[in-house]
Amino acid sequence: MPLVDLLEPGAWGPQALILAPTRELASQIVDELEVLARARKLRVAAVYGGVGFGPQIAAAKKADILVATPGRLEDLIARGAVALDQVDVLVLDEADRMLDMGFRPAVDRIVALTPDERQTFFFSATLEGNVGKAARDYTYKARSHTHAPPEEEARDIEHRFLLVESQGAKLDRLVAALAQEERSRSLVFVRTKRGADRLVKRLKAKDVEAVAMHGDKSQRQRENALARFERGDVMTLVATDVAARGIDVPDVMRVINYDAPEDQAAYVHRVGRTGRAGRTGTGISFVLADEVKEMRRIAKALDLDFGPAGRTEGGTPQPPRDEAKRTDRPRKDESRSRNANGKRPTGDGERRSSDGPRAKRRRRRRRKPAASSAS
């Protein structure tokens, strides 16, 4: 709203540039802006890959506000279709994800084409490390504002961590989780594009209808998948982290981490897709044995209950570390409970024989004659 209020219609070239990491997020931003912009007689155009250049070039030349992904914007700049010398306001949305996706060089080049006298907005889930450095590079005497959701919103999501014995066992667990409650939208996260397609096929073999959404899908395929999910034609959407950027479906009841998130930020981003706008939701994470340590660390950092006494909900108990050490080897009284004849003691009051290996070595040393010194 402030952006629309700042601009005046009729300038030659875009007055505002909004950079976004994915096509879905760019489309979502355009949808939100168009109603407001229309009231101010401002024109909004979207520029992203997966569609033809012609219509985008025509729209971009007339736009007051240009919403773009970095790669396609550079293509249009190289063709001479877009100039950024009139940009008064630069917005970098979900900048952390944009840089994680490898767009830093492209963003550097795009920012360098905008006037120095501009206002810059840098939206990010974190300002640590390289993201913080980029924020400082792109701004001048910036003010920092942090928005944290109220505590009561955090309690709208139930977090579950389910120990799964193997990768192959995840499918049955997923089918069971999807069937547990009433019919509702579920967003399932996987690590790879190929994994998303494979999981959709395996779910179909289990009579569970699902659609996949990832970067290898065309723009039309991605839009169709999201539309079917929003309408409720399909209640399960399988997505990668990158593709899920820009998904804004308020009534997602379940988020399932089929594959573990790579870090704490990814966990927050994934599970944050449920429990929105005052609704309740559930976040379910499948945890393999070699992922327990990392998932426990994430849960602790977010003040979530990973499970009492090393037990994850629905899984087998894991002994505490010190207890595991004790149970890995035989107890001391059991390992030495044979007497010198190789038989176990017969009475409860019989003492263990001290005729162990060390005692035998000591006796041999005592019996061995001292070696004479050489002449």
C-alpha positions in Angstrom: 0.0 0.0 0.0 2.7 2.5 0.8 4.5 1.7 -2.5 1.3 2.4 -4.5 0.8 5.6 -2.6 4.4 6.8 -3.4 4.1 6.5 -7.2 2.4 8.7 -9.8 1.1 7.3 -13.0 2.5 8.3 -16.4 6.2 8.0 -16.0 8.3 6.6 -18.9 9.6 3.3 -17.7 9.0 1.5 -14.3 9.2 3.6 -11.2 9.2 0.6 -8.9 11.0 -2.7 -9.3 10.1 -5.7 -7.2 12.5 -8.7 -7.4 11.2 -12.1 -6.3 12.9 -15.5 -6.3 10.2 -17.6 -8.0 7.4 -17.3 -10.6 4.8 -18.2 -8.0 5.8 -15.4 -5.6 6.0 -12.9 -8.5 2.4 -13.9 -9.6 1.2 -13.6 -6.0 2.6 -10.1 -5.6 1.0 -9.0 -8.9 -2.4 -10.3 -7.7 -2.1 -8.4 -4.5 -1.0 -5.1 -6.2 -3.4 -5.0 -9.1 -6.5 -3.9 -7.2 -4.6 -1.2 -5.4 -2.7 0.0 -8.4 -5.9 0.2 -10.5 -7.4 2.6 -8.0 -4.3 4.9 -8.5 -4.2 4.3 -12.3 -0.9 2.6 -12.1 0.1 -0.3 -14.4 1.6 -3.5 -13.0 3.5 -6.1 -15.1 5.1 -9.4 -14.3 8.3 -10.7 -15.8 9.3 -14.3 -15.2 10.4 -17.4 -17.1 8.3 -20.2 -18.5 6.1 -18.0 -20.8 6.8 -16.2 -24.1 8.8 -13.0 -24.3 6.4 -11.0 -26.5 3.5 -10.3 -24.1 5.9 -9.7 -21.2 8.0 -7.2 -23.2 4.8 -5.3 -24.3 3.5 -5.1 -20.7 6.9 -4.2 -19.2 7.4 -1.2 -21.4 4.1 0.3 -20.1 4.5 -0.7 -16.5 4.8 1.7 -13.6 5.5 -1.2 -11.2 7.6 -4.1 -12.6 7.6 -7.5 -10.7 10.3 -9.8 -11.9 12.5 -12.8 -11.3 16.2 -11.9 -11.8 16.9 -14.3 -14.7 14.1 -13.3 -17.0 14.6 -9.6 -16.1 18.2 -9.8 -17.3 17.0 -11.4 -20.5 14.7 -8.4 -21.2 17.4 -5.9 -20.3 19.8 -7.6 -22.7 17.2 -7.3 -25.4 16.8 -3.6 -24.7 13.2 -4.1 -23.7 13.5 -2.7 -20.2 15.5 0.2 -18.7 15.8 0.7 -14.9 17.1 4.3 -14.9 13.7 5.6 -13.7 13.3 3.3 -10.7 12.6 5.2 -7.5 11.8 2.2 -5.3 13.6 -1.1 -5.3 12.1 -4.1 -3.4 13.9 -7.4 -2.8 11.3 -9.8 -1.6 12.4 -13.1 0.2 16.0 -12.0 -0.5 17.5 -14.8 1.6 15.9 -17.4 -0.7 16.9 -15.4 -3.8 20.5 -15.5 -2.7 20.3 -19.1 -1.7 19.2 -20.0 -5.2 22.4 -18.4 -6.6 20.9 -15.2 -7.9 23.5 -12.9 -6.1 25.5 -12.1 -9.3 22.3 -11.3 -11.3 20.9 -9.2 -8.4 24.2 -7.3 -8.2 24.0 -6.4 -11.9 20.4 -5.4 -11.7 20.8 -3.2 -8.6 23.8 -1.5 -10.3 21.4 -0.4 -13.1 19.1 1.4 -10.8 19.7 5.0 -9.7 21.7 5.6 -6.5 19.0 8.0 -5.3 16.3 5.4 -4.7 14.5 3.8 -1.7 15.3 0.2 -1.1 13.3 -2.4 0.8 15.1 -5.7 1.7 12.7 -8.4 3.0 14.4 -11.5 4.4 13.8 -14.2 7.0 17.3 -13.6 8.3 20.0 -11.0 8.2 22.9 -13.4 9.1 26.0 -14.0 7.1 25.9 -13.3 3.4 22.3 -12.2 3.5 23.2 -9.4 6.0 26.2 -8.4 3.8 24.0 -8.1 0.8 21.5 -6.0 2.7 24.3 -3.6 3.6 25.6 -3.6 0.1 22.3 -2.7 -1.4 21.2 0.0 1.1 22.5 3.2 2.6 22.0 4.2 6.3 19.3 1.6 6.4 16.8 1.2 9.3 16.1 -2.4 10.4 12.6 -3.5 11.4 11.9 -7.0 12.8 8.5 -8.6 12.8 7.9 -11.6 15.0 4.5 -13.3 15.1 2.6 -13.0 18.4 3.1 -16.0 20.7 -0.5 -17.0 20.5 -0.1 -17.6 16.8 2.8 -20.1 17.4 0.5 -22.2 19.5 -1.9 -22.7 16.5 0.4 -25.3 15.1 0.9 -28.8 16.6 4.4 -30.2 15.8 5.0 -33.9 15.6 8.3 -35.7 15.0 7.8 -39.3 13.8 10.8 -41.7 13.8 10.8 -43.8 10.6 12.9 -46.9 10.4 13.9 -46.5 6.7 13.4 -44.4 3.6 11.2 -47.1 2.1 8.9 -47.1 5.1 8.0 -43.4 4.7 5.3 -44.0 2.0 3.1 -46.1 4.3 3.5 -43.5 7.1 2.5 -40.8 4.7 -0.6 -42.6 3.5 -1.6 -43.2 7.1 -1.0 -39.6 8.1 -3.1 -38.3 5.1 -5.9 -40.7 6.1 -5.8 -39.9 9.8 -8.1 -36.9 9.9 -10.9 -35.5 7.9 -10.4 -34.6 4.2 -8.2 -31.5 4.2 -5.4 -29.9 2.3 -1.9 -31.3 3.0 1.4 -29.9 1.7 4.2 -32.5 1.5 7.8 -31.3 1.2 10.6 -33.3 -0.5 14.2 -32.4 -1.3 14.3 -33.0 -5.0 12.3 -32.4 -8.1 12.6 -36.0 -9.2 11.6 -37.1 -5.7 8.4 -35.0 -6.0 7.4 -36.7 -9.2 8.3 -40.2 -7.9 6.2 -39.6 -4.7 3.2 -38.5 -6.7 3.3 -41.7 -8.7 3.7 -43.9 -5.6 0.8 -42.2 -3.9 -1.4 -42.7 -7.0 -0.5 -46.5 -6.7 -1.9 -46.3 -3.2 -5.1 -44.6 -4.4 -4.1 -41.2 -3.1 -4.5 -38.3 -5.6 -1.7 -35.8 -5.5 0.0 -33.2 -7.7 3.7 -32.2 -7.9 5.1 -28.7 -8.0 8.8 -28.0 -8.8 11.1 -26.0 -11.0 11.1 -28.4 -13.9 7.4 -27.9 -14.4 6.3 -25.3 -17.0 4.6 -22.2 -15.7 1.2 -23.5 -17.0 1.7 -26.8 -15.2 2.6 -25.1 -11.9 -0.3 -22.8 -12.1 -2.7 -25.6 -12.9 -1.3 -27.7 -10.0 -1.7 -24.8 -7.6 -5.2 -24.0 -8.9 -6.4 -27.6 -8.4 -5.0 -27.6 -4.9 -6.7 -24.3 -4.0 -10.0 -25.5 -5.4 -9.9 -28.7 -3.5 -9.9 -30.9 -6.6 -6.7 -32.4 -5.2 -6.0 -32.3 -1.5 -2.3 -33.2 -1.5 0.4 -31.1 -3.0 4.0 -32.4 -3.2 6.5 -29.6 -3.5 10.2 -28.7 -3.2 11.3 -25.8 -1.0 12.0 -23.5 -3.9 8.7 -24.2 -5.6 6.8 -23.6 -2.4 7.9 -20.0 -2.3 4.8 -18.0 -3.2 2.3 -20.6 -2.2 -0.3 -18.8 -0.2 -3.2 -21.2 0.5 -4.6 -20.2 3.9 -6.5 -23.4 4.7 -3.6 -25.9 4.5 -4.3 -28.1 7.5 -1.2 -30.3 7.4 2.4 -29.8 6.4 4.4 -33.0 6.2 8.2 -33.0 6.0 8.6 -36.2 4.0 12.2 -35.4 3.6 13.9 -33.6 6.5 14.5 -29.8 6.0 18.1 -28.8 5.5 18.1 -26.4 8.4 16.0 -24.5 11.0 15.0 -21.7 8.5 13.7 -24.3 6.1 11.7 -26.0 8.9 10.1 -22.7 9.9 9.3 -21.8 6.3 7.8 -25.2 5.5 5.6 -25.6 8.7 4.7 -21.9 8.5 2.5 -22.8 5.5 -0.2 -24.1 7.9 -1.9 -22.5 10.9 -2.4 -19.2 9.1 -4.9 -16.4 9.7 -5.9 -17.8 13.1 -6.5 -21.3 11.9 -5.0 -24.4 13.5 -2.6 -26.7 11.7 -0.3 -29.6 12.1 3.4 -30.0 11.2 4.6 -33.6 10.8 8.2 -34.5 10.3 9.5 -38.0 9.3 12.8 -38.5 11.0 15.3 -41.2 10.0 17.8 -42.6 12.6 20.7 -40.5 11.2 18.5 -37.3 11.3 17.5 -37.5 14.9 20.4 -35.4 16.2 19.8 -32.6 13.7 16.0 -32.6 14.1 16.4 -32.6 17.9 18.6 -29.5 17.6 16.1 -27.7 15.4 13.3 -28.6 17.8 15.3 -27.3 20.8 16.2 -24.1 19.0 12.5 -23.5 18.3 11.4 -24.5 21.8 9.5 -27.5 20.5 9.0 -30.8 22.3 10.9 -33.4 20.3 9.7 -36.2 22.7 10.3 -37.3 26.2 13.4 -39.4 27.1 14.7 -39.5 23.6 11.5 -40.8 22.1 9.9 -39.3 19.0 6.2 -39.6 18.7 5.1 -42.8 16.9 8.6 -44.2 16.9 10.8 -46.5 19.0 12.5 -45.1 22.1 16.1 -44.1 21.7 18.2 -44.7 24.9 20.0 -41.7 26.3 23.6 -41.5 25.3 25.1 -42.5 28.6 22.6 -45.4 28.9 23.4 -46.6 25.4 27.1 -46.8 26.4 26.2 -48.9 29.4 24.0 -51.3 27.3 26.5 -51.7 24.4 28.9 -53.8 26.5 28.2 -56.6 29.1 28.0 -55.6 32.7 31.2 -55.9 34.7 29.8 -58.6 37.0 28.5 -60.6 34.0 31.7 -60.4 32.0 33.8 -61.9 34.9 31.3 -64.4 36.2 33.3 -67.5 35.3 35.7 -69.2 37.7 39.2 -70.6 36.9 37.7 -73.8 35.6 35.5 -71.9 33.0 32.3 -72.7 35.0 29.8 -70.2 36.3 29.6 -69.9 40.1 26.9 -72.1 41.5 26.0 -70.2 44.7 24.8 -66.7 45.2 27.4 -66.2 47.9 30.4 -67.6 46.0 33.1 -65.0 45.3 34.4 -64.3 41.8 37.8 -65.9 41.2 40.6 -63.4 40.9 42.4 -65.8 38.5 41.8 -63.5 35.5 44.2 -62.7 32.6 46.0 -60.0 34.6 46.7 -62.3 37.6 48.0 -64.9 35.2 50.4 -62.5 33.6 51.6 -61.3 37.0 52.3 -64.9 38.1 54.2 -65.6 34.8 56.4 -62.6 35.4 57.2 -63.7 39.0 58.2 -67.2 37.8 60.4 -66.0 34.9 64.1 -66.0 35.9 65.9 -62.7 35.7 68.0 -62.3 32.6 71.8 -62.2 33.1 73.7 -59.1 31.9 76.0 -59.6 28.9 79.7 -59.7 29.6 
